[in-house]
Amino acid sequence: MIIDLKDLTPVLRQNYLQHAIAPRPICFASTIDKAGNVNLSPFSFFNMFSSNPPMVIFSPARRVRDNTTKHSLQNVLEVPEVVINIVDYDMVYQTSLASCEFPKEVDEFTKAGFTAEPATLVKPPMVKESKVKMECKVHEIKPLGTEGGAGNLVLCEILRMHIADEILNENGMIDQRKLHHVARLGGDWYCKVDETNLFMVEKPNTKLGIGIDALPAPIKNSKILTGNNLGQLGNVHEMPVIDPAFDDAQLKSIFQYYSVNPTEMETELHTYAKKLLNEGKVQEAWQVLLALN
């Protein structure tokens, strides 16, 4: 299916985009107006865009339904400060409740059952229940349009972070396994980050990977290995060589039972290498694949 977004209604356009561009982290923004009225509202049009200076952007879009603006946007235009509270699974249903379009004089902290905690550098309060809170000053607000659905980019500099000790490791760093982020998908869908769906991908550093194009043809053209597997193999910094000290019982068994049939042996070796790659054992997988040479 091919879709030209200009041909869609704003509602359909939003539906396709929010389902496709996901998962999106949630900015749970507490703001305040000049009269002291506090607003607490979640926004999934949000992310980090710089670490030096530490800048994040969230976007309170104009309502598609009636083209009105949200209280959060009105507040930061009056008082250019915000606390961004990170949402985890322990607070996701309360956060959703806070997204209701209550009248301006209604305090979402009270409605959603959150505890307002004084910030240290800015006027809006923090959400005590959030495990990571960021006090920010607003540098700029950039409107992206005037029609319903148009975003308003709120550029925020993080001045101070508050991090719960319970999610830190022994080195004082955030342990990803202890902070169960939630993120928005399309419609009513969310996703939860925990140890059951976490995985690690080795990040390339200053040394360049050899690339998939440098893989030997039998490996590159394998009908067993996936694109992800080839990406793992191509991320090594130099072409591996056979290690005479590599001793693997499964590899010996493959040679013992399939040596009379090279085609079957290649299939078995690639299947075993795929298993090793899926376990993150890249060097071992290379030794298995090199055994054909």
C-alpha positions in Angstrom: 0.0 0.0 0.0 1.2 3.5 -0.9 -0.3 6.5 0.9 0.1 10.2 0.1 -0.4 11.9 3.4 -1.9 15.0 1.8 -4.9 12.9 0.7 -5.7 11.8 4.2 -7.9 13.4 6.8 -6.0 14.7 9.8 -7.4 11.9 11.9 -6.3 9.1 9.5 -2.9 10.8 9.0 -2.3 10.8 12.8 -3.4 7.2 13.1 -1.0 5.9 10.4 1.9 8.0 11.8 1.4 7.1 15.4 1.3 3.4 14.6 4.3 3.5 12.3 6.6 5.9 14.3 6.9 4.0 17.6 7.7 3.3 20.3 7.8 6.9 21.5 9.0 7.9 25.0 6.6 9.8 27.2 7.2 13.3 28.5 5.1 13.7 31.6 5.2 17.5 31.8 4.4 19.6 34.8 3.9 23.3 34.1 2.5 26.3 35.8 0.8 29.5 34.7 1.3 33.1 36.1 -1.6 32.6 38.4 0.0 29.5 39.9 -2.3 27.0 38.3 -0.4 23.7 37.8 -0.9 21.4 34.8 0.3 17.8 34.5 0.0 16.1 31.1 1.8 13.4 29.1 3.2 13.9 25.6 4.6 11.2 23.3 6.0 13.6 20.8 9.2 13.8 22.8 12.9 12.9 22.7 16.4 14.0 23.5 18.3 16.0 20.8 21.5 17.1 22.4 23.6 16.2 25.4 25.9 19.3 25.3 23.9 21.4 26.0 21.4 18.9 27.4 18.3 19.6 25.3 15.0 17.8 25.0 12.0 18.7 22.9 8.3 17.8 23.4 5.4 18.9 21.3 1.9 19.8 22.5 0.1 19.5 19.3 -3.1 21.5 18.5 -6.1 19.3 18.9 -7.2 17.7 15.7 -10.8 17.8 16.8 -11.3 21.6 17.3 -7.8 23.2 16.7 -7.6 24.3 20.4 -4.2 24.4 22.3 -3.4 22.5 25.4 -2.9 24.0 28.9 0.7 22.8 28.9 1.5 25.0 25.9 -0.4 28.0 27.3 1.6 27.6 30.6 5.1 27.5 29.1 4.2 30.5 27.0 3.5 32.3 30.3 6.2 30.7 32.5 9.0 29.2 30.4 9.8 26.4 32.8 8.8 22.7 32.9 9.6 19.5 34.9 9.8 16.4 32.7 8.9 13.3 34.7 9.9 10.0 33.1 7.1 7.5 33.0 7.6 3.9 34.0 5.2 0.9 34.3 4.4 1.6 37.9 2.7 4.8 37.0 1.4 4.3 33.5 -2.4 4.1 34.3 -2.3 7.2 36.5 -0.4 9.0 33.7 -3.1 8.0 31.2 -5.7 9.4 33.6 -3.8 12.7 33.8 -4.2 13.0 30.0 -8.0 13.7 30.4 -9.0 17.1 29.2 -9.9 18.5 32.6 -10.8 22.2 33.0 -7.8 24.5 33.5 -8.5 25.1 37.2 -8.4 21.3 37.9 -5.2 19.9 39.3 -4.2 16.7 37.5 -1.9 15.8 40.4 -5.0 15.4 42.6 -7.1 13.8 39.9 -4.5 11.2 39.0 -3.4 10.6 42.5 0.2 11.8 42.2 2.2 13.6 44.8 3.4 17.1 43.9 7.0 17.6 45.1 8.7 21.1 45.0 11.3 21.5 42.4 14.6 23.1 43.3 15.3 25.4 40.4 12.0 25.9 38.6 8.4 26.8 39.6 6.4 23.8 38.4 6.4 20.9 40.9 7.9 17.4 40.3 6.0 14.1 40.3 7.3 12.3 43.4 6.4 8.9 42.1 8.5 9.3 39.0 11.9 7.7 39.3 13.6 10.3 37.0 12.7 13.9 37.1 14.3 16.7 35.0 14.0 20.4 35.9 14.1 22.4 32.6 14.0 25.9 31.4 12.3 26.6 28.0 14.6 28.1 25.4 12.2 28.4 22.5 8.7 27.4 21.4 8.4 26.8 17.6 4.9 26.5 16.1 4.8 24.1 13.1 1.5 25.2 11.8 -1.9 26.7 12.7 -4.3 23.8 11.8 -5.5 21.0 14.0 -2.7 18.5 14.6 0.1 21.0 14.1 2.9 20.6 16.7 4.5 23.2 18.8 8.1 22.3 19.5 9.1 23.2 23.1 12.9 23.3 23.3 14.0 22.6 26.9 17.4 22.7 28.5 17.7 20.2 31.4 19.2 22.0 34.4 19.0 19.3 37.0 18.1 15.6 37.2 16.6 13.7 40.2 17.2 10.0 40.0 15.8 7.4 42.4 18.6 5.4 44.1 16.7 2.2 43.6 17.4 2.2 39.8 21.1 2.9 40.1 23.9 0.3 39.8 26.9 0.0 42.1 28.7 2.7 40.0 25.9 5.2 40.4 24.7 4.8 36.8 21.1 4.0 35.8 20.6 0.3 35.4 18.4 -0.2 32.4 17.1 -3.4 33.9 15.7 -1.5 36.9 13.9 1.3 35.1 10.8 -0.2 33.3 10.1 2.5 30.8 6.8 2.5 29.0 6.3 4.0 25.5 3.4 5.0 23.3 2.5 3.1 20.2 -0.6 3.7 18.0 -4.2 4.0 19.4 -4.5 2.6 22.9 -1.3 0.5 22.6 1.8 0.9 24.9 4.9 -1.2 25.4 6.9 -2.0 28.5 10.6 -2.3 28.7 11.9 -5.0 31.1 14.4 -7.8 31.2 12.2 -10.1 29.1 12.5 -7.9 26.0 15.9 -6.2 26.5 18.8 -7.1 24.3 22.2 -5.7 23.6 23.7 -4.7 20.3 27.4 -4.1 20.2 28.0 -0.4 19.3 30.6 0.3 16.7 33.4 2.5 18.0 36.3 4.3 16.3 37.3 1.0 14.7 35.3 0.4 11.5 33.5 -2.9 10.9 34.6 -4.9 7.9 31.0 -4.7 6.5 28.7 -7.3 5.0 30.2 -6.7 1.6 33.6 -8.0 2.8 32.1 -11.4 4.0 33.1 -14.5 2.0 30.5 -15.3 -0.6 29.2 -18.5 1.0 28.5 -16.6 4.2 27.1 -13.5 2.5 24.8 -15.6 0.3 23.7 -18.0 3.1 20.1 -19.1 3.0 20.3 -19.8 6.8 21.9 -16.6 8.2 19.6 -13.6 8.5 20.4 -9.9 7.7 20.9 -9.4 11.5 23.3 -12.3 11.6 25.3 -10.9 8.7 25.3 -7.5 10.5 26.9 -9.1 13.5 29.6 -10.9 11.4 30.3 -7.7 9.5 30.8 -5.6 12.7 34.2 -7.2 13.5 37.1 -4.9 13.0 39.2 -7.3 10.9 38.6 -10.5 9.1 39.0 -13.4 11.6 41.3 -16.3 11.0 41.0 -19.9 12.1 42.0 -20.4 15.7 43.7 -23.8 16.1 42.9 -23.7 19.8 39.1 -23.4 19.2 37.6 -26.6 20.6 33.9 -27.2 20.2 32.0 -30.5 20.6 29.1 -29.5 18.4 31.5 -28.5 15.6 33.3 -31.9 15.9 30.0 -33.7 15.7 28.9 -31.8 12.5 32.2 -32.8 10.8 31.8 -36.4 12.0 28.3 -36.9 10.6 28.2 -34.6 7.6 31.7 -34.6 6.1 30.7 -36.9 3.3 28.1 -34.4 2.1 29.5 -30.8 1.8 26.1 -29.2 1.1 24.5 -30.7 4.2 27.6 -29.9 6.2 27.4 -26.2 5.2 23.8 -26.1 6.1 24.5 -27.6 9.6 27.5 -25.2 10.1 25.4 -22.2 9.2 22.6 -23.3 11.4 24.9 -23.8 14.3 26.6 -20.4 13.6 23.1 -18.8 13.6 22.4 -20.2 17.0 25.7 -18.9 18.4 25.0 -15.4 16.8 21.6 -15.3 18.4 23.3 -15.9 21.7 25.7 -13.1 21.0 28.7 -15.4 20.5 30.2 -13.7 17.4 33.8 -14.9 17.7 32.6 -18.5 18.2 30.3 -18.2 15.2 33.1 -17.0 13.0 35.2 -20.0 14.0 32.4 -22.3 13.0 31.9 -20.6 9.7 35.7 -20.6 9.0 35.8 -24.3 9.5 34.5 -24.8 6.0 37.7 -23.3 4.5 
